[in-house]
Amino acid sequence: MFEDIIGNNKVKEYLKTTIETKNISHSYMFVGKSRHWKENASTRICKKDNVLK
């Protein structure tokens, strides 16, 4: 799911696990300089969350 995003391996693994176990929190904070990674990851989580419901 996040294979094409470079770096942030611990965060990617955590998010992947929460999606796979359907244990998605009501909120997440994406903080840092790189807008692309934050926007890309948050969009993917929203899309998966809608699929799970």
Secondary structure, DSSP 8 states (H G I E B T S, - for coil): --TTS-S-HHHHHHHHHHHHTT---S-----SS-HHHHHHHHHHHHHHHHHH-
